[in-house]
Amino acid sequence: MTQPIDAYPARARTPLRSSNLQLTLRAFLDGGTFTVSEVAHRTGLSRPTAQLAVQELASAGWLSTVDATGEGGARTGRPANAYQLRPESGHVLGIDMGAHKALVLVSDLAGNIVAEKRCEVQPSWTFQRRLTQLDETVEAALQDVGLTPDDIESVAIATPGVVDHDSRVTYAPAIPEWEGIDMRTHMREVFGLDAHVYNDMQLAAVAEHWCGAGREASDVVYVHVGRRIGTGLLIGGKPHRGRDGAAGEIGLWRALPWEGAFDELVGEDSADALSEAGQGDAVQRLFERAKLGDAAAAERIDQFTRRLVTGIAPVIVTINPELVIIGGGISAAGEAIRQPIDRRMPGETAFPPRVVCSLLGDRSSAIGAMRMALNRAEEALFDSIDTRTSR
């Protein structure tokens, strides 16, 4: 791990100087390779001030120097140095602990995934067996890239159910024995890591906003459609959790017309749609039959989209989002499911949102967890830049 910035107190630290360091570090956390002049332009700092900030960050080990001309580039006079974030300067874990899988992503601080480990789990497993599998998957992911828990800056975990603001699962009908699970304490005891836990649908929405179908939208409703149907909300580009962490948990609405809807949709393929991969396969088979003229398949699709839109309409009217993202197994149908949902929206509201399908598939919640872990790692980095006027 790199040294804290304060390990290099060559000059008295002032609030303004700390702010300059934060601005400069933020420019590199967003990705890219920049000369001092480019850093000054991106941050609005003067060139001498940018030079000082870059030098201090490089001394602390956060930045590395590269030749700005590039390999084989033309050279006229003394080449300028450029700087980039050192990929090995820190890493985070983004984890999706779902009903059917444990997926662990290891990312550097620039958001590059350097390791990925997945294993299948069963909804019927005891919580002890599920946590044991999670531990083994985390260990395998770290071993793949030669890291230890000491190399990890931050951890975020996505999981089904309602998760309160203390990272405790308070409601989890999709996973037996999962209600009351405290994965934050578990990760601290097993790995010595401080983890934060969130609802998986909320983090899927975060992922789509960051690098998926929702990159240009601030107010988003993510709808996961599979054997489990749920939503995640973004308001102003940030996940909306609500007082108890239950915001967007449509499954808590007792009048919801979704009970058994997915099983009725896939019909005879329902028994095969137990895993997330199986859900996508079952959906594709159904839509292929409808495309070939199977009237019964087409009718099931029509009835399902009607029930789906009826269920999310109250959320759409309340949030007035720019975008609805369809994820989960149903997104395997692509335009064949997007179009009928889109056509029904104007019948529910005078201000229908745009409807798109997820671009991230079943990795969305893990990627969202990775983004939240990166956010917390960045906050910790900025906190390490001492804002006191002197030591």
N, C-alpha and C positions, 0 to 999 in steps of 0.2 A: 504494500500500500504506500501511497505517497505521504509525504510529511504534511502536517497542517501548515497553512500559510503562516501562522504565527510562529512557526519554528524559525522563521527568518526575519526577526525584528530589526532589520538594519536601520530603519528610520522610525521615528515616532509615528504611530498610527493615528490618523485623524478620521472623523466621520466621512469627510469628502474623499480622502484617499481610499478608504475602505469601499466606498461606493464606486470608485473608479475600478477597483479590482473586481468587484461584483459584475459591473457592466462588461468588463473585458472577458471574464470567465464565462459569462452568459453567451457571448458571441461565439466562443469555441464550443460550448455545450450544444449549440444549435447545429454544429457540424461544419466542416470545411477547413481549408488551409489558407491562412492570411498573412500578408506582410504587415508590418507595423502601420504603414499608411492605410491599408485596408481596414485594420482594426480601428484606427482613428475615425475613418469614414463611417463604419458600421455603428460605432458607439457614440459618436459626436464629441469625442475627446480630442484635445489637441495632440499633435504628433508626439511632442516630448512626454506628455502625460501617458499616452498609450504605450510609448517605449518603456517607461518605468514600470507600468502595470504588467506588461508582457514579460519583462525581465524577471520580475518578482515571481510571477506564476511559473515561469520556466525553472527558476531556482528551487521552487518548492516541489518541482517534479510533475506539475500538471500539464505542462506543454513541452513538446519536443521541437527541435529546429530542423527544417528541411530547406533544400535549395529552391528558391522561388522560381528559378528559370526552368526547373524540371530537367529530368535526365535527357541529355542530348540537345537541350534548348540552346538558342543563340545567346552568346555572352558578349556584352559590350561593357567594358569596365568592370568594376567590382560588383558581383551579383548580390542582389538583396536577399536577406534571409526571410523565410516565411516560417510560420509556426502552426502547429496543430495540436489538438488534444491528444495526449498519450493514451492509446486504447487501453493499456494495462494500468492506467492510473486509478481505476476503480471498477467494480462490477456490482450488479444488482441481480436479484432473482425475481422473476414474475412467475407465479404458480397458479394453475387452475386445478383445484381439487373438486372435481365434479362427481356426479352419480356414477358415471361410466368410465372415467379416465382420471389419471393424474398426469398433468403436463407441466414440466418445469423448463423455463427459458432462462438462460444466463446471458446477460447483456453487459457490454461495456458502457461507459458513461455517455458515449455518443449515440447509444441506442442500437448498436450493432449486435445481433444475436450471435454469440460465439459457441453456444452449446444448447441442445434441445433434447430432452428425454421424455418419453411418453410411455405409460403403461396402462393397460386396461384394468379397471376395477369393477366390482359388482355392487349394485345398490343394496343387496342383501347382506353385505359384509358388516361385521361388527365395527364399531368405531375404532377399536384397538388395531384391528387388522388394516383398516383404511389408513390410519396414521402411520403404521409401520411401513406400508407400501409407499406413502408419501416420503418418509425419511429415506428409504432406499433409493427412490427416484432422485431426490435432491443430491444424495451422495454420489450417485452415478453421473449426474450432470456435471458436478464440480470436478470429479475425477477425469472426465473427458478432456477438460482444458487445464488440468493441473492446478486447480484452485482449492483452497480450504475455506471454511467459514470465516476465517480471519480476513480473507480478501474481499468479503462481501460488505458493501456499504449500506444496503437497504433491501428489504423483502416486502413484497405485497402478495396477498393470496386472494384469489377469487373463489367463491363457493356458492352453491345454491342456498336459497332461503333468505330470511331477514337477518341482517348482521347489524348489531347496534354500534354506537360510536366508540365503544370500548373493545371492538373487534370480537365480540362474542356472538355466536349463532343463537338467535332466540326463537327461530321458527324455521323448520326444515322438513316439510312433508315429503320431499323427494328422496330423502336419505334416512333410513331408520337409525335411531340412536344419535343423530347428528345434532339435535337440539341441545343447546347448552355447551357445545364444544368450544373450547378456548384454544384455538391454534396459536394465538400469540404467545401464550405461556408455554405451550408445547415447543415451539420453535426456539424460545429462549432457553428452555431446559435441555433440549437435545443438541442444539447447534450454537447456543450463545448469541443468537441473532434476534433483533427486535423486528417482528413482523407486524404488518397491519392487514386486517382482513376486511373484505368488501363483498357485497353481493355480486355474483358473476354477471348478471345482466347489466348492471350499472357499469362494470368494467368493460363489457363488450361495447357499450356505447362510447366509452372513453377511447377504446382502440380504434373504432371506426372514425371518430373525430380526428384522431391523431394521424392515422396512416391508411384509412380505409375509405368507405363510400361517403363519409360525412365530413371530409376535410374542409369544405367551404361553408359549413353550417354551424350555427351556434346553439340553436334550440332543436333538439333531436329526440325522437322517440325510437328506441331500438326495440324491435319485437322478435323474440326468439320463438320459433314455431317448430315444435317437435312433439314427442310424447309429453314433454313439459312445455307449457306456453307461459311466457313471462315477458316483462318489459323492463327497460332501463331508460332513465331520463337524463338528458343533458339540458341545462338551462344556462345560457351565457357561456357555453363551452365547458361547464363544470358539472360533474355528476350531482344530481339532486337526490339526497338521501332521506330527507324528512326527519321529523322528531325522533322516531324510533328506528330509523334505517329502513322503513317499509315503503317509502315513496316508490310508486310504479309497480308495486307488487299486486298486479291485477288478480292473481290467484286468491287474494284475501277477499275479493268482492264476491259475496255469496250468490249474487244473482248473475254471475258471469255465465254466458251461454257457451262455454268452452269445454265443459265436462265431457270427456270421451270423444271430443271432436277429431283429434288426430287419428285415433284408432278407427273411427268411422270413415275418415278420409281414405286411409290406405287399405281398408277392408281386409281381404284375405292375406295381405302382406303384413298385417299388423304384428303378427307373432315374430316376424323376422326383423322388425324395426326396434330392437331392444337397445342396440348401441347407436351412437351418433352416426357412424358410417352406414349402419343398417337403415336408419331413418332416411338418409339421402338416397340409398338404393331403392327403397320402397316407393319414395316419392317419384323418382325418375321412371320407374316401371308404370306407375299409375298415369302419369302425364303422357307417356309414350302411347298407352292404350287409348287415352282420350284423343290424341292427335291422329290415331289411326281410325277414329270413328266410333269408339266404344261409348255409347250413349250413357251407360250406367256410370262409367268413370267420369265423364264430363259433368253429369249431374252431381256426383259427390264433390267434385272440385267447386262447382257453383255454390252448393250449400255450405261448404266449408268457408269459402271466402266471405259469404254473407255473414256467417257467425263470427268470423275473425274480425271483420270491420265493425260489426255491432259491438264487439267487446272492447275494441280500442277507441271507439268514437268518443266516449266520455273523456279519455285522456287527451285526445286530439283537440276537443273543444276547450278543455281547461288550459292546456299548455300553449295551444296555437303554435305548433312547431313549424319550422321550415321544412323538415325532412322526417320521413318515416323510413327506417331501414329494416328490411325483413331478413332475419338471420335464422340459424338453426337448420334442421334437416330440410325444411320446406324450400330453403333458398336454392337447393340443387335444381329446382325447376326453372330458375331464372325468369325470363320474360313471361313464361307461361303462367307464373303465379303473380308476378309484379303487375301485369296489365289488368287482370280482373280486380285486384285490390285497388289499384289506381282509379279504375272506372267507377267503383262504388263510393269513393271518398266524397265527391260532390253531393251525393245524396244525403250525407251526414252533416255537412257543414258548408257554409257559404265561403269558407276560406280553407280549401283543401290543401294539405301539404304535398310536396313532391314525394313519390314513393320509389325507392331503389332497393336492390338486393345487396346483401353483405358481400364484401370483397375478401373477407378474412376467414370465412368458414369456421371450423370448430377451434381455431386458434385465437379467436377474437378475445375471449375472456383472459387468457394467459397474456396476450399482448397488452391488453388494458392494465393488467396487474403490473407488467413490466414498466409501463408508462408511469403508473402511480409510484412504483419503487424509484424510478428515475427522478420524479418530482421531489420525493423525500430526500434522496441523496443530494440533489442540488440544493435544497434548503439547508441541509447539514453543512455542505461546503460553504455556503454563504454565511452561515452562522459562525463558521471557523475563522472568518475574516473579522478580526476583532474591531469593533466600532468604538472602542475607548480612545480617547485622545492621546493617551500615552500609557506606558507600562508602569 
